[in-house]
């Protein structure tokens, strides 16, 4: 991966594999520039993906935050069955 990133996009990095607990502690402490992970949604529904980037979520240890995004996600949650909810999710997706 290091070589591919260097050749394809000009990013020179040194990747480090660590034990899970070290990774988790580093993520929570913000001691990283980029980290990898995996996630699987429990069911097929757009909000499961959109909700991943809401500040304070169970998988949200990153440093990125945008209040406008979170506002649109809240609209999507409140009106999930209607047009307004879809518009909120779509606006949030555009911000990402």
N, C-alpha and C positions, 0 to 999 in steps of 0.2 A: 504494500500500500504506500509506503514511504516513497519508493521509486516511481510508482505510477503518478502520485501527486506531484513529485518533482518534475517529471517529464511532461505530463499532460497540462498541468495548471501552474507550474512554476512555484509551488509551495514547498519549502524545505523544512521538514519536520522530523522529529525523532519520536516515534511511537513507543509506548511503554506498556507492557502487559503487567497488571498487578492483581493481587488477590481481591476478591469481591469486596471484603470489608474495607480495604485500603481505597478502592475505587469509590465506594459509598461515602466514606469520610472526606475524601478529596472533593467530591461533588458538593456535598453539603457545605464545606468550607470555601468553595469557590477556587480551589487550588488546581486549576486546569485551564487550558485554552480551548481544547476540544476533547470530547469524550464520546465513547460509543456505548450503545446499549440496545436493548430489544424490548418490544412491547407487542402484545396481541390484544385486540379488542374482544370483549366478551360476546358482542353481538354486532350485527351490521347496522350501523346508524351513524350518520354524519357527526353528531355531537360528540361521540366518543373520540374522534380524531381532533375536532376543533378544541375540545376541552383540555387537551394535553398541554396547551400553551398558556392556560390561565394561571396567573401567579398564585402560588401556594397550593397547587394541585399535588396529588400524590407522586407524580412523576416530574414535577417542575422544580428542579434544582438549578436550572440555568440562570443566567444573568439578564436575559432579555425580558423586557416588560413594556407593554404599550396599553395605556388605560383605555384608549379608543377601542382597541381590540376586545378588551374585557367587557366593555359596555355593550358591544354588539353581541358577544357571546351570551350575556345575560338576557338580552332581548330574545335571542334564539331559544334559550331555555324556557323563558316565560311563555313563548308563543310557538312551541314546537309543532303544533298541528296546523298552523295557519301560514298565510303568505308573509305576515310580518316576521314570524320566526325564521322562515327561510331567508328573507332579506337580511336579517341580523347575522345569520351564519355566513351568508355570501359576502357581506361587508367585512366580517372578521377574516374570512379566508383571503380576501383581496389584500388585507393589511399584512398577512403573513407573507 
